[in-house]
Amino acid sequence: MNYRLLLQSALFVLEGLLLVLMLSAALHFEAGRLVFGIAVAAFCLVVEVFTAVRIAQRLWKWGEKLARLVIRENPGTSVPPGTATGTRGEA
């Protein structure tokens, strides 16, 4: 038997029951509604920040691919050493 799957299922059921308990408390008590609202808002904030970070990572990777496409890094087309390093020849 896969104990990891059994534990994961048990935790899922426990979390679901805990959420139902929190929702029932939120319906009966004003402080419960406040705490439940804060918890939902905090969860939404964490998800929003996570999504923004993932989008930024994806845009960073796409920018890198676009820069490579524009620059076209080919090993045979290197710049001569005397032109880009700042050493100038005699005039």
WOPEPE-V832168 format. One record per run of one state. SS is the DSSP state (2 for helix, 1 for strand, 0 for the rest). FROM is the first residue (numbers start at 1). TO is the last residue. Records with the same first field share a line. If there is no record, write none. Layout:
BEGIN
SS=FROM-TO, FROM-TO
END
This chain:
BEGIN
0=1-2, 29-29, 72-80, 85-91
2=3-28, 30-71, 81-84
END
